[in-house]
Amino acid sequence: MSEWLTWVALFGLAGISVLTRSFFMIGEKPLPIPGWLRELLKVAPLAALVAVVAPEIFMTKGQLITTWQDARWPAAVIATGYFFWRRDILGTIVSGMAVMLTLKLGLGW
């Protein structure tokens, strides 16, 4: 790809990004959103988070994990339990990482 085409692609992508992000601010009156869509948009961040985290826990190299001796599973269970117990994000991360590192480094999982 030539330098000229690279610049065209960059400015094109920037223009499309600005247009799509400002689409809802261009109109003079707010767009009507149905109630069912408003409810679905409330859980969209959680769905996106699950879509990113779940493959990291349940898959390796594009395949489902078939053994229980994977440090990610106990770490995810402990971290989830800690979160529901204390509702603390930092403690959730620390507890999950402590379990995972202990199993990986200590037991060689």
C-alpha positions as CSV (number, residue, x, y, z in Angstrom):
1,M,0.0,0.0,0.0
2,S,1.4,3.4,-1.0
3,E,1.8,6.3,1.4
4,W,-1.0,8.1,-0.4
5,L,-3.5,5.3,0.1
6,T,-2.5,5.1,3.7
7,W,-3.4,8.7,4.3
8,V,-6.7,8.3,2.3
9,A,-7.5,5.3,4.5
10,L,-6.7,7.2,7.7
11,F,-8.8,10.3,6.9
12,G,-11.6,8.1,5.6
13,L,-11.7,6.1,8.8
14,A,-11.5,9.3,10.9
15,G,-14.4,10.8,8.9
16,I,-16.6,7.7,9.2
17,S,-15.8,7.5,13.0
18,V,-16.8,11.1,13.5
19,L,-20.0,10.8,11.5
20,T,-21.2,7.6,13.2
21,R,-20.4,8.9,16.7
22,S,-22.1,12.2,16.1
23,F,-25.1,10.7,14.3
24,F,-27.3,11.0,17.4
25,M,-26.3,14.6,17.9
26,I,-27.0,15.9,14.4
27,G,-30.8,15.9,14.6
28,E,-32.7,18.7,16.3
29,K,-35.0,16.4,18.3
30,P,-34.1,13.2,20.1
31,L,-34.7,9.9,18.2
32,P,-37.4,7.8,19.7
33,I,-36.1,4.6,21.2
34,P,-38.5,1.7,21.9
35,G,-38.6,0.5,25.4
36,W,-37.4,-3.0,24.6
37,L,-34.3,-1.5,22.9
38,R,-33.6,0.8,25.9
39,E,-33.7,-2.3,28.2
40,L,-31.3,-4.2,25.9
41,L,-28.9,-1.3,25.9
42,K,-28.7,-1.4,29.7
43,V,-27.1,-4.9,29.5
44,A,-24.9,-4.3,26.5
45,P,-21.7,-3.5,28.5
46,L,-22.1,-6.7,30.5
47,A,-22.6,-8.7,27.3
48,A,-19.5,-7.2,25.8
49,L,-17.5,-7.9,28.9
50,V,-18.7,-11.6,28.9
51,A,-17.8,-11.9,25.2
52,V,-14.3,-10.8,25.9
53,V,-13.7,-12.7,29.2
54,A,-15.4,-16.0,28.6
55,P,-13.1,-17.2,25.7
56,E,-10.1,-16.4,27.9
57,I,-11.5,-18.6,30.6
58,F,-12.9,-21.5,28.6
59,M,-10.6,-21.7,25.5
60,T,-7.0,-22.0,24.7
61,K,-5.6,-21.8,21.1
62,G,-9.1,-21.7,19.7
63,Q,-10.2,-25.0,21.4
64,L,-12.3,-25.6,24.5
65,I,-10.3,-26.6,27.5
66,T,-11.0,-30.3,28.3
67,T,-9.0,-30.7,31.5
68,W,-9.9,-29.5,34.9
69,Q,-6.2,-28.8,35.7
70,D,-6.3,-25.4,34.2
71,A,-5.5,-22.5,36.6
72,R,-8.0,-20.2,35.0
73,W,-11.1,-22.1,36.2
74,P,-10.4,-22.1,39.9
75,A,-9.1,-18.5,39.7
76,A,-12.4,-17.4,38.0
77,V,-14.5,-19.2,40.6
78,I,-12.6,-17.7,43.5
79,A,-12.6,-14.3,42.0
80,T,-16.4,-14.5,41.3
81,G,-17.0,-15.7,44.9
82,Y,-14.9,-12.9,46.3
83,F,-16.8,-10.3,44.3
84,F,-20.2,-11.5,45.5
85,W,-18.9,-11.7,49.1
86,R,-17.2,-8.2,49.3
87,R,-18.3,-6.3,46.1
88,D,-14.7,-5.1,45.7
89,I,-13.1,-5.0,42.2
90,L,-9.5,-4.7,43.3
91,G,-9.9,-7.6,45.7
92,T,-11.5,-9.6,43.0
93,I,-8.6,-9.1,40.7
94,V,-6.0,-9.8,43.5
95,S,-7.8,-12.9,44.7
96,G,-8.1,-14.3,41.2
97,M,-4.5,-13.6,40.3
98,A,-3.3,-15.0,43.6
99,V,-5.0,-18.3,42.9
100,M,-3.9,-18.5,39.3
101,L,-0.3,-17.7,40.1
102,T,-0.2,-20.1,43.0
103,L,-1.6,-22.9,40.8
104,K,0.6,-22.1,37.8
105,L,3.9,-21.5,39.6
106,G,3.3,-23.8,42.6
107,L,1.6,-26.8,41.0
108,G,2.7,-26.3,37.4
109,W,-0.8,-26.1,36.0
